[in-house]
Every structure is written in C-alpha cells, then in structure tokens.
C-alpha cells in the first residue's frame, strides 16, 4: 500500500453563502506529482491554501505528513514549501536578501545556487519590484524549495514564464520528485499537468469531477483519436471516410484526417488500403485526446461524480 | 546571523529605500525643522525654548503615524503576510520589528536635530539629558504602538490615512509644538491632553528642558508608557494575517481602548 503524505477527507470550505469546496476527498502519495486542475473558482486555491494552513476548513479533515494544517501550522512550516499564486514579497527586498531572510527563518544556510540555477544570478542585487513577472515567479520558486521541504505546493508555477524557464522548472520538479519530494501542482495549463503529473484531480464547482492518471482520464472520455495520413498517390481520396471506427473525416494540407473511436482497426485498415492500391505512405500521425480535450468535455458536461 | 537580525536589517534598509518612508522618517521632519528654524524663530523667539523637543516630537509623529502604518496594511493586503506565515515568520516580528526600526530612524533624526539646533538656531540644549532621552524613548514607544495599531486595524491605505490624521493633525495644532499648552483655552486643554504630543511636550518641559510643566511630567510619562503597552497588546490581539480569509479576533473599535490612559490623565492631571 502506498504511503499517503496528504489526506483530504470530505473537505468543505465556504465563504458566507458561497460553497467553494463541497466535501472533496483525495490523497497524495509520497514522491508523487499530483495535479489539481479546474477552471477559476473551482476550489483549487481554497484547497491548496487550506492544506498550507492559510485557511481554515469548515468541514472534513486535512492532513499533511500526519499534521493538521489548521491546528498545527507551526509544525508544518519547515516541512512544506509553497509557491503562492501571488508571490507576496516586499517591493524593496533584494533577491539576495529574500534568500537570506527566508532561509534564516527556516534555520538553513542560504541557497544561492538555486538563484544561479533559476537564472537569477545577474539579478541578485535587484529589488523585487525591478524583476519581470517571470523572474518574480522564479524567485518565489527558489524560496519555496530552498529549505528542501518534503512536500511542495505549486500554484500556477509557470504563469508568466518563457519556454526555457518552463523547461528549467519542469527539470527541477523532476529532480525534486526523484529525491522523494511530493508535489501538489495547481494549474490551468493542461499540457503541463499531463506532462508532469502522475495523477490529477479535476475540480468543478467545488467537487471532484474526475481523478486518476492523465492516461486513465483521457482514455475514459468520448474523445476521438485523430489519425492524419499523407500518401504519394490518391488512394485515400478514393476511399473517402469508409474505414472501421471512423466517425468523421476531412482533408487538410494534403493530409487525410480521420477521427476514430477505436484506433487499432482504423490504422490497420488504412495501411491495408494503401498497400492494396500500391500507393506509398509518406506520413502517419496519431494524436490521442489530450487532457485538455477531456477537461473541456467534463467542463461542458458540468457533471461531478 | 539570527532571523530576527536579518529581518531587522531588512526593515531598517526599507526605511531608507522606500521613498515614502524616507520622506516620513527623514526628509519631512528635517525639512520642517529647517523651515521652523528659519521662519518661526525670528517671529517667535520663545519657540526656541522648546525647539529641540518640539522638533523631536514632530519627527516621532511623522515617522510613526504617517510612515509606519501604511506598509503594514499594504503588506497584509498584498499577501506578503501570508507568505511570511508560510515561511515561519512570527506575527510578533511583523509588528515589533517595523516599530523598532522606525524608532531607530527617529533616534537618528532626533540626534541630528539636537546636535545642530544650538549651532544653527541658538536653541538651548536639554538641561537633563537622562530626562530627555527617557522622554524621547517613551514617546517614540507610545507613538510606534499607535502606528502599529492603526496598521493592524485599518482595512485599506485610505483608512490608514484617516486614522493617522485623526491623531496627527490635532497634535500639530494642540500638542504644544507650535503653541504652548498654557495658551490654549481651558476646554481645548482637556482635549489636548488626549494627545500623545501634549503629554510628550509636558514631560520634556518638566523633565528635560528645566521649564515649568503644565501638569505632572511623571504622570505624562506614565500615560505614554501605559498607552504604548496597551497599543502593542491590542495590536497583537487584533492582528490578522489575511483579512479576507480569517476571522477577526476582536472588533477594530477595541483599539479605542488605547485612549484610556489619556482619558484617565484628563481626570487626574491638571
């Protein structure tokens, strides 16, 4: 049985009459990257900030490393690292100072190597307000991991980052995971969640609409797999869309595109058809439904489990 | 180096880096001091008698009431306190360290005024240095407490200005820095006794400048000290990491209790 680092049981959070989170339950295993997905107002940040001890639950129970964040938040301080959605640093603090300041409160030596690694080496004397949004996010991340916490909460970590910074962040996340860090990732970026997460939960209107590995979730939808084929001759034009399990087809930029409910028979039949017509296959691409497709499907249906 | 010391050094530097704080801690009080020396001294030579304490009180009021509260409100509203909480910064540090660094700025300005006023304007130095130092420290403590309390209870920067000006403006007019307390009408005197500036100027007259105090200077010190303790106590009690997410521990109007020592003073000191 896997070791649960985070346990959320029937967690409920309200703001006046508004129910932000309505009795959700999930757990996160040690060393796992767990994606918390959902549109704005779905309850992601309420869940995350309650786990961090910043908000108090109105029902249910929360545990992080066996600690109740609402009642024992001090115990949790050196055990979690948090990158908040809003970075929350004083405008005039210098990059170096911020590292010294937070590390001093965690009782560890400053990790200047992280500043260098995250592209902040040239900006160590810059004040926070002089940094671009991307650099501010990188600094927040460096501060979140500087004390080597076993659990890391990342709220929209790549918002405002350019491509190289995103890649660097993802590499860092993988390294942390390999070292045993458990990561909860709240994001709008479905591609990021699909690439990075071992498991995800999709929140809608304060409830978990679905959860599982990205592969499981994309496989359970009604989404169609896209098969794009290009041949030297015109064999596919003669066939139209009459291949097994193809629900619709189209032609674009010399590619015949088929949307299939069952990829195996469709691809086999297409190749057999090309061979039979003595045509030559130039390119064949198969694109499974992405997590984003599945998310949109769930969000449109609007149904919670 | 300890976390407290890092925090203290950062806050102290912020008092110089932040333009508003630099203005309230140094430029405004020193500019006002220069102006008063050049304009007021020729008009009213009696002003010289209390120029050094008057300008020290002015520096204390500017730094603590106009400078200290707003960064606390801004930090809370911008989520900086939340970030601090997650990283283990204690609430008490968030209140005490800015107050301590503000007091340090005030002491530097007071030292500069005290050193230069006799040279530039022929102002008399305090006759009792211990009484002077004690009164400066107690007044700075009381006003820093008020500044922190205003920062804790204000929901926005706009409200911070309102609360601060409610004390600052009457202090300027009635606090004994421009007009001696003895020249005020009897009813206005009672109102003036509700102000920390009046109590401070009275203590300076009796304990530092060798002048006749208008009422007990030791009583004034006791009032300032008690209100400072009350202000910091109330600030800790009413402190909120994040106004939108947590339940307020007490109603902000509880902060008015800080005026209690002054009200008692009105009844007992005359």
Interface residues (C-beta under 8 A of the other chain):
Chain A: X49 X52 X53 X54 X55 X56 X73 X74 X77 X78 X80 X82 X84 X86 X87 X88 X89 X90 X91 X92 X93 X97 X100 X101 X102 X104 X105 X106 X107 X127 X143
Chain B: X1 X2 X3 X6 X7 X10 X13 X14 X17 X18 X75 X78 X79 X80 X81 X82 X83 X84 X85 X86 X87 X88 X89 X241 X242 X245 X246 X247
